[in-house]
Amino acid sequence: MPNLTTNQLLNLALKTFAPNSGGPEQHLIEASLLSIVNLPIQMNWLNEAIGQLPIAQDEWSQDISAACSSELADIFKRYGSDKSSYHDYHKCYGKLLMDRRDAELTVVEIGIGSTNPAMMSNMGTGGTPGASLRAFEAYLPKATLIGADIDRSIFFETERIQCVYCNQMEEDGFIDLERALSHRTIDLFIDDGLHALSANLNSLKFALDHTTKGSAIVIEDIHQNVAPIWSVIASSLSHKFNCQLLNCLNGYVFVLQK
């Protein structure tokens, strides 16, 4: 999408949700805004009707060993990641990786963790850029990891980690990431970036195109207000993939397994 002004974006959003009918302009604007506000609520009604509701993460990950979960939690904390302190995502990743820890995996995580207050979705100045990448590097001794972010100032490299530019809000914002993959498929794809629905869906589209059977896609930090939309997404993809929307500590997580 070309660069648009704020007013142009607002007009586009209103037209997208506008009634397909005539009427006074003010009434059409109000109806458009109500359509946007009501969408998650109405999606929740639909989810209840089809029985597609979030499940508790503990229920989904109950077969993970306590030792595995505890070790991964400790590693996240050691490197300064909130995945096992503010959240309990270590249970999710413990389940996904419990039989693949020594495999030669390709792991991609969008959202390295900017500390620049001028950047959207920054962690604040007290955050630790690259914390979860370093944690996964420690937990997965044979994995190759690629971190992607819009903030180039936090990029770093190790023997098995590289960082590339990515703008999730643009469909063509994944070019550098695709180049870094160099025709490899992704075994674990994590979206811990902007935490906005449009950005998430762009990431999901990219991930679906670059993963294969046995791969997993994880969308973190889904707000409760948009969780009903993700339940519908999970339902629509479940005919082809194993999809779950997990109710985790301080956030929902969408998991797709091929």
N, C-alpha and C positions, 0 to 999 in steps of 0.2 A: 504494500500500500504506500503511495507517495506521501511525503511529509504534508500533514494537514494542520491547520490551526485548531486551537481548542474549540472555537465556534463551529468550524467545519466538522470536527469529530462529533460534537453534540448534535448537529443537524443530521449527520449520518446515522447516529444511534437512534434518534427519534424516528427517522424514516424507516429504519429497520423494524421497529416495533409499532409503527403507526397502524391504525385501522385501515383496511383496504376499502375505504369508503369516504364520502365527502362529509362536509360539516364545517362549523366555525373553527378557525385555526386554533384558538385557545383550547377548545374542547378536544381537538385531535392531539394537541401537545400533552394535555392532562391524561388522556387515554394511553398515550405512548409511554409516559412515565409510570403509570400504574401497571402497565404490562411488564415493564422491566422489574419493578418492585415485587410484583406478585409471582413472577416466574418460579423462583425457588419454592415458594409455598405450594404452588400448583403442581410442581414436579413431585413434591412430597406426597400429595394426594395420589398421584399416579403410582408412585413407588409402593404406597400402602395397598393399592388395588392389585398390583401384580406381585406383591410379596417380596419386593427387592429393597431390603433395608440394610443399613450398615450392621456389621457384626462386631462383637467385642474382639479386640486383638488377642486377648488371652485365650479366647475360645478357638480362634483360628490357629494360633501358634502353640497350642497345648502339647504337641508332640515334640517340641524342641527340648533338649536336655537342659537342666538347670545350670550345669557347668558351662555349656556352650553359651547360653544367654548371659551368664554372669561374666564370662571372660570378655565377650564383645562389649558389654556395658562398661567394664573397667577400661578397655582400650579407648573407647570413645571419650571417656572422662579424662584419661591421661593426656590426650592430645587436645583437649579443650572443646570438643564437640558437644552440642546440647542434645544429640540424638539419644542419649541415655540418662540425661539429667532433667532437663525441662520436659523432654519427651521420653517415651519408652520404645523408640523405634528399633532398639537393639533386638527386641523379640522378633520383629518382622524380618530383619536382615539375618538373624540367627537361623530362622526357619528356612529362608531362601538359600542360605549358603552352607547349611550344616553338612551336606554331602559333597560339597564342591570346594572346600577350603584349600585343598592342595592342587586344584586344577589350574591350568594356564588360562585364566579368564581375562576378558577385556571389560573393564568397568568404566562407565562414563557418569560423571556427576555434573549437572548444571547447577551453578551456584557455589562458587568457591568461598564466598563470604566477604563481601566488601565492608571495610570499616570507614568508608568515606560518607559522611552525612549527606552529601549532595547527591549520592546515588540512590535510586529507588531500591527498596528491599535490602538496605544495608543493615549490618548487625550492630551498629554503633561502634564507638571507638574502643570499647572493651572486648570486642570479639577477636577471634583467632582465625585469620584467613587460612584456608586449606586444612582445617582441623580434621574434618571427616575423611578427606583424601588421604591424609597421613595415617589415620586410624585404619582405613581399609588396606593401605599398603602394609601395615604391620600385621593385620589379621590374615591377609591373603598373600602368602610369600611368593607366589608365582604369577600374580596378576599384573597386568599392565593397566594403568589408570590415566584417564584423561579428564581434567577439570575444565569447565567452560564457564565463562563469565563475561559480563559487559565491561567490567572494571579491569583494564589491563595492568593497572599499577600494583595489583596483588599477585600477579603471575609468578610462579616459581617452578623449578624443575628438580627432580631427583633422578635416580637411575631408572625408576619405573613410573614416574609421574611426569606428565607434561600438561601445560595449560594453554588454552586457546580462547579466542574471542567468540562470543555468541550473543546475539540479540534475539531473545525469545519472542519478542513482539512482531518480528518480521519472518515470514515464511522462508525468505532467502537469507536469514540471519544465522544459518547453521553451516554456511559454506566452509568456514575454517575447521569446524568440527568434522565435517565429512572428509575434508582433505587429511586431517590427522588420523582418521580411521584407516585410510589407505586400503579400502576394500575389505577390511576386517568387519565381522559382525560383532555386535555388542552382546555380552552375556548378562550384564546387569546395568540397567539404565536408571539413573536417579534424577528426578527433577526437584531440586531444593533451591530454586532460583527466585523468580519474581512473585510466585504464589498468586497469580492472576489467571482467571479462567482461560482467556485467549492465549496467554503465554503457555499455559499448561497444555492446551490442545495443540498448539504448534509443536511443542516438545513431544507430545504423544504421537503425532503424525510422523515426525522424524524417527522416533524410536521404533515404531511399527515397521518402517521401511528398512531399518538397519539392525533388526534382531531376527533370530531364527528359533527353531524348535528348541526348547530347553531354556530360553532366555526369560528374563523377568524385567518388567518395567514398574517403577515405583514413583508415584507422585505424592510428595510430602506436603504437610502443613495446609491441608484443605480446610477452609473455614466452614463452620457449621452452617452459615447462610447459603453456601453453594454446594454443600454435601448432597442435597436432594438431586441436583443436576448430575453429580457424579454417580449417584445410584442409577439414574437413567442411562448414563454412558456405560456403566458396568453391565446393565441388563442388555443393552443393545449389542455389546461385544461378546456376551457370554455364549452365543451360539457357536463361536469360533475359538474363543480363548477362555482360560480360567480367570475370572475377574472377581475381585472382592473390594468392597469399601470398608476399611477397618476403622473402628472407633477407638482411637489411641489416646494416650495421655496428652492433653492440650493440642488436639488436632486430629483430623481424619487423614487417612492414607489410602490412596487407590493403588491396588496391586494387580497387575496383569501378568499371567504366566502363559507362555506359548507352549 
